[in-house]
Amino acid sequence: MGSSVRKGRFEAARKFCVMTGGTSGIGRGVVERLLGDWPDRRIVLIARSSPRVDELHALPGAGKRLSVINGDLASLRSVEHACDQIVSLLGSDAIDALALNAGVQVVHGNVSSADGLELSFAVNYLAHFLLVERLKGLLHPGGRIVLTSSEVHDPDAFCLMGISRATWQDPLLLADPVRSQDHVVSPVNRGEARYCASKLLNLMYVRHLAQVLPDVGVIAFNPSVVPGTEIARDRNWLQQLGWKYVMPLLTPVLPGARSLSQSASDLLWLVTEADGRSLSGRYVDGRVAQAGSEESKDQAKIARTVEVGRLLLARILL
């Protein structure tokens, strides 16, 4: 899957924000607000070609400050090529923020990425792992990395949707489309557990990065339950209808739910205004730092998460 850059003119802008997940939902809200309210921000968005990308290019200010790189997070070679193009696009400029928000939840069958990896693991964790490993050296001191996690990483945390939580498995097993969360009988619930596991790995990776990147703020963001996003696209039509049109109307009275607008504001705050250094290594629920699960702090499991990430990149890309 080839990658190409649709490049705008960046004369007036000064700071680069590199993003995933910016064509819909929370991420799109962040792109729109950056373009509208932050004229010093240049936005580099990694996304597959689609009518939604064309819509973003039509937004006010996009022609001068938005560059979209065609990249498929389900293919590590596509992500690698996207990284090459970002490096070329930046030239001597540094990155101010990496906002890694894309995510997928598959609840039907054992779906594989282009590299033969379980899709939730590949997109939610490993693609973003590759992006950070390639681009972290381009962050300027005081920059930040914001990686989207979720309350579902914690089996003891309340979740409005009541989805099946993950049981810890070695990340090599989580990468296997057949063996990942294979203790769960129902394919739907197995898909939910795989999604939860990927969000736990994201938080573990954030804790690792905070230790090795002392000059950068590294934050795990929990947007909470946000009805109206595309995360339910693999559900049945009735569930999709409720998620897309009914639940957003009920958000003000649903415990643990947030509106799309509120979660986009929270993510924008983390990317632009929050004190990244003080929040580094933290799990931030909206705008409030929380402890996160005890398992997410397990140093041996954190080390294994990073080790397997590097092993798989070497195995597939080299």
C-alpha positions as CSV (number, residue, x, y, z in Angstrom):
1,M,0.0,0.0,0.0
2,G,1.9,3.0,-1.2
3,S,2.1,6.3,0.7
4,S,2.1,9.7,-0.7
5,V,2.1,13.2,0.7
6,R,-0.6,15.8,0.0
7,K,1.4,18.8,1.2
8,G,0.3,22.3,2.1
9,R,2.3,25.5,2.4
10,F,3.5,26.1,6.0
11,E,4.8,29.7,5.8
12,A,2.9,31.0,8.9
13,A,2.9,28.0,11.2
14,R,5.7,27.0,13.6
15,K,4.9,23.8,15.4
16,F,4.3,20.3,14.1
17,C,1.7,17.9,15.5
18,V,1.8,14.4,14.0
19,M,-1.5,12.6,14.4
20,T,-3.3,9.3,13.7
21,G,-7.1,8.8,13.9
22,G,-7.8,12.3,12.7
23,T,-10.4,11.6,10.0
24,S,-13.3,10.9,12.3
25,G,-14.5,11.1,15.9
26,I,-12.4,12.6,18.6
27,G,-9.3,13.0,16.3
28,R,-11.3,14.9,13.7
29,G,-12.5,17.2,16.4
30,V,-8.9,17.9,17.4
31,V,-7.9,18.6,13.8
32,E,-10.7,21.0,13.3
33,R,-9.9,22.9,16.5
34,L,-6.2,23.0,15.7
35,L,-6.9,24.5,12.3
36,G,-9.5,26.9,13.7
37,D,-7.9,28.1,17.0
38,W,-4.2,27.3,16.9
39,P,-2.7,29.1,13.9
40,D,0.9,28.3,14.9
41,R,0.2,24.5,14.5
42,R,1.1,22.5,11.4
43,I,-0.8,19.2,11.3
44,V,0.7,16.1,9.7
45,L,-2.0,13.4,9.6
46,I,-1.4,9.7,8.8
47,A,-4.5,8.3,7.2
48,R,-5.7,6.1,4.3
49,S,-7.1,7.9,1.3
50,S,-10.9,8.4,1.6
51,P,-13.6,11.1,1.1
52,R,-13.0,12.1,4.7
53,V,-9.5,13.1,3.9
54,D,-10.9,15.3,1.1
55,E,-13.3,16.9,3.6
56,L,-10.4,17.7,5.9
57,H,-8.5,19.4,3.0
58,A,-11.6,21.6,2.4
59,L,-11.5,23.0,6.0
60,P,-10.5,26.6,6.5
61,G,-6.7,26.9,6.9
62,A,-6.1,23.3,5.8
63,G,-4.4,24.4,2.5
64,K,-1.6,26.0,4.4
65,R,-1.3,24.0,7.5
66,L,-2.5,20.4,6.9
67,S,-0.5,17.7,5.3
68,V,-1.9,14.2,4.9
69,I,0.4,11.2,4.4
70,N,-1.3,8.1,3.0
71,G,-0.6,5.3,5.5
72,D,-2.4,2.1,6.5
73,L,-1.9,1.3,10.2
74,A,-2.7,-2.4,9.5
75,S,0.5,-2.6,7.4
76,L,3.9,-2.1,9.1
77,R,5.6,-1.4,5.8
78,S,3.0,1.3,5.0
79,V,3.7,2.8,8.4
80,E,7.4,2.6,7.8
81,H,7.0,4.4,4.5
82,A,4.8,7.0,6.2
83,C,7.6,7.6,8.7
84,D,10.1,8.1,5.9
85,Q,7.9,10.7,4.3
86,I,7.4,12.5,7.6
87,V,11.1,12.7,8.1
88,S,11.5,14.1,4.6
89,L,8.6,16.6,5.2
90,L,10.0,17.9,8.4
91,G,13.5,18.6,7.1
92,S,15.3,20.4,10.0
93,D,12.1,21.1,11.9
94,A,11.2,19.2,15.2
95,I,7.9,17.6,16.2
96,D,6.0,19.4,19.0
97,A,3.5,16.6,19.6
98,L,2.7,13.0,18.6
99,A,-1.1,12.5,19.1
100,L,-1.7,8.8,18.4
101,N,-5.4,8.3,18.7
102,A,-6.4,5.7,16.0
103,G,-8.0,2.5,17.1
104,V,-10.0,-0.4,15.9
105,Q,-12.2,-3.0,17.7
106,V,-13.0,-6.2,15.9
107,V,-15.7,-8.4,17.3
108,H,-16.3,-10.9,14.6
109,G,-13.7,-13.6,13.8
110,N,-10.0,-13.8,13.9
111,V,-9.0,-10.9,11.7
112,S,-5.4,-10.4,10.7
113,S,-3.4,-7.4,9.6
114,A,-1.4,-7.3,6.4
115,D,1.5,-8.8,8.4
116,G,-0.5,-11.7,9.8
117,L,-1.0,-10.2,13.2
118,E,-4.2,-9.9,15.2
119,L,-5.7,-6.7,14.0
120,S,-6.4,-4.9,17.3
121,F,-2.9,-5.6,18.5
122,A,-1.4,-4.5,15.1
123,V,-3.3,-1.2,14.7
124,N,-3.8,-0.1,18.3
125,Y,-0.4,-1.0,19.7
126,L,2.2,-2.1,17.2
127,A,1.7,0.5,14.5
128,H,1.9,3.3,17.1
129,F,4.9,1.6,18.7
130,L,6.6,1.8,15.3
131,L,5.7,5.4,14.8
132,V,7.1,6.4,18.2
133,E,10.3,4.3,17.8
134,R,10.9,6.0,14.4
135,L,9.9,9.5,15.3
136,K,10.8,10.0,19.0
137,G,14.3,11.3,18.2
138,L,12.6,14.2,16.2
139,L,10.7,15.5,19.2
140,H,12.1,18.7,20.6
141,P,12.8,18.9,24.4
142,G,9.5,19.7,26.1
143,G,7.5,18.0,23.4
144,R,4.9,15.4,24.1
145,I,3.5,12.0,23.1
146,V,-0.2,11.4,23.8
147,L,-1.2,7.7,23.2
148,T,-4.9,6.8,23.6
149,S,-5.6,4.1,26.1
150,S,-8.9,3.3,27.8
151,E,-10.5,2.5,31.2
152,V,-11.0,-1.0,29.8
153,H,-7.3,-1.7,30.3
154,D,-8.2,-2.2,34.0
155,P,-10.4,-5.3,34.7
156,D,-11.5,-3.6,38.0
157,A,-12.6,-0.3,36.6
158,F,-16.2,0.6,35.8
159,C,-17.1,0.6,32.2
160,L,-20.5,1.7,31.0
161,M,-20.5,-0.8,28.1
162,G,-19.6,-3.8,30.3
163,I,-17.4,-5.4,27.7
164,S,-15.3,-8.5,28.4
165,R,-11.9,-7.5,29.8
166,A,-8.6,-9.0,28.9
167,T,-6.6,-11.6,30.8
168,W,-2.8,-11.0,30.6
169,Q,-1.1,-13.0,27.8
170,D,2.5,-12.7,26.6
171,P,2.4,-10.1,23.7
172,L,3.5,-12.7,21.3
173,L,0.3,-14.6,22.0
174,L,-1.7,-11.4,21.7
175,A,-0.2,-10.9,18.3
176,D,-1.5,-14.3,17.1
177,P,-4.9,-14.1,15.5
178,V,-6.0,-17.5,16.8
179,R,-4.4,-17.7,20.2
180,S,-5.0,-14.1,21.3
181,Q,-7.4,-14.2,24.3
182,D,-8.3,-17.8,23.3
183,H,-9.6,-18.5,26.8
184,V,-12.8,-16.5,25.9
185,V,-15.4,-18.7,24.2
186,S,-17.5,-16.1,22.4
187,P,-15.9,-14.5,19.3
188,V,-17.6,-11.2,20.2
189,N,-16.3,-11.2,23.7
190,R,-12.9,-12.4,22.5
191,G,-12.7,-9.3,20.2
192,E,-13.6,-7.1,23.2
193,A,-10.9,-8.7,25.3
194,R,-8.3,-8.2,22.5
195,Y,-9.2,-4.5,22.3
196,C,-8.8,-4.2,26.1
197,A,-5.4,-6.0,25.9
198,S,-4.2,-3.5,23.2
199,K,-5.1,-0.6,25.4
200,L,-3.2,-2.1,28.4
201,L,-0.1,-2.5,26.1
202,N,-0.5,1.2,25.2
203,L,-0.4,2.3,28.8
204,M,2.5,0.0,29.5
205,Y,4.4,1.5,26.6
206,V,3.7,5.0,27.9
207,R,5.2,4.1,31.3
208,H,8.3,2.7,29.6
209,L,8.7,5.8,27.4
210,A,8.4,8.1,30.4
211,Q,11.4,6.4,31.9
212,V,13.6,6.6,28.8
213,L,12.5,10.0,27.5
214,P,13.0,12.4,30.5
215,D,12.8,15.5,28.3
216,V,9.5,14.6,26.7
217,G,6.0,14.4,28.3
218,V,4.5,10.9,27.5
219,I,0.8,10.6,28.4
220,A,-1.8,7.8,28.2
221,F,-5.2,9.3,27.4
222,N,-8.5,7.8,28.4
223,P,-11.3,9.4,26.4
224,S,-13.9,7.3,28.3
225,V,-17.0,6.0,26.6
226,V,-17.7,8.3,23.7
227,P,-20.9,7.4,21.8
228,G,-21.1,8.5,18.2
229,T,-17.5,7.5,17.2
230,E,-16.6,4.8,14.7
231,I,-15.4,2.3,17.2
232,A,-18.6,0.3,16.9
233,R,-18.4,-0.2,13.2
234,D,-17.9,-4.0,13.5
235,R,-21.1,-4.4,15.6
236,N,-24.5,-5.4,14.3
237,W,-26.7,-2.8,12.7
238,L,-28.9,-2.4,15.8
239,Q,-25.9,-1.8,18.0
240,Q,-24.4,0.6,15.5
241,L,-27.7,2.5,15.3
242,G,-27.9,2.9,19.1
243,W,-24.2,3.8,19.4
244,K,-24.3,6.4,16.6
245,Y,-27.7,8.1,17.1
246,V,-29.3,7.2,20.4
247,M,-26.6,7.1,23.0
248,P,-25.1,10.5,22.1
249,L,-28.5,12.0,23.1
250,L,-28.2,10.2,26.5
251,T,-24.6,11.0,27.2
252,P,-25.4,13.7,29.8
253,V,-27.1,11.1,32.0
254,L,-25.0,8.0,31.3
255,P,-22.4,7.3,34.0
256,G,-18.9,7.3,32.7
257,A,-19.8,8.6,29.3
258,R,-18.5,11.8,27.6
259,S,-19.6,13.6,24.6
260,L,-17.4,13.6,21.5
261,S,-16.9,17.3,21.9
262,Q,-15.7,17.0,25.5
263,S,-13.3,14.2,24.7
264,A,-11.9,16.1,21.7
265,S,-11.4,19.1,24.0
266,D,-9.6,16.9,26.5
267,L,-7.3,15.4,23.9
268,L,-6.6,18.9,22.4
269,W,-5.7,20.1,25.9
270,L,-3.2,17.3,26.4
271,V,-1.7,18.0,23.0
272,T,-1.3,21.7,23.4
273,E,-1.7,23.2,26.9
274,A,-1.3,20.5,29.6
275,D,2.0,20.3,31.6
276,G,3.4,17.3,29.8
277,R,6.3,16.9,32.2
278,S,4.2,16.6,35.3
279,L,1.8,14.2,33.6
280,S,4.6,12.1,32.0
281,G,4.1,8.3,32.5
282,R,0.6,8.9,33.8
283,Y,-2.8,7.6,32.9
284,V,-5.0,10.6,32.3
285,D,-8.8,10.2,32.4
286,G,-10.1,13.2,30.5
287,R,-7.9,15.8,32.3
288,V,-7.4,14.0,35.6
289,A,-4.4,11.8,36.3
290,Q,-5.4,8.4,37.7
291,A,-3.5,5.5,39.0
292,G,-4.3,3.0,36.3
293,S,-4.3,-0.7,36.9
294,E,-1.7,-2.4,39.1
295,E,-0.8,-4.7,36.2
296,S,0.0,-1.7,34.0
297,K,2.9,-0.9,36.5
298,D,4.4,-4.3,36.4
299,Q,8.0,-3.7,35.3
300,A,8.6,-7.2,34.0
301,K,5.5,-7.1,31.8
302,I,6.3,-3.6,30.6
303,A,9.8,-4.8,29.6
304,R,8.2,-7.8,27.8
305,T,5.8,-5.5,26.0
306,V,8.6,-3.4,24.6
307,E,10.8,-6.4,23.8
308,V,8.1,-8.1,21.8
309,G,7.3,-4.9,19.9
310,R,10.9,-4.6,18.8
311,L,11.1,-8.3,18.0
312,L,8.1,-8.1,15.7
313,L,9.3,-5.0,14.0
314,A,12.7,-6.7,13.3
315,R,11.1,-9.9,12.2
316,I,8.6,-8.2,9.8
317,L,10.5,-5.1,8.5
318,L,14.0,-6.5,8.3
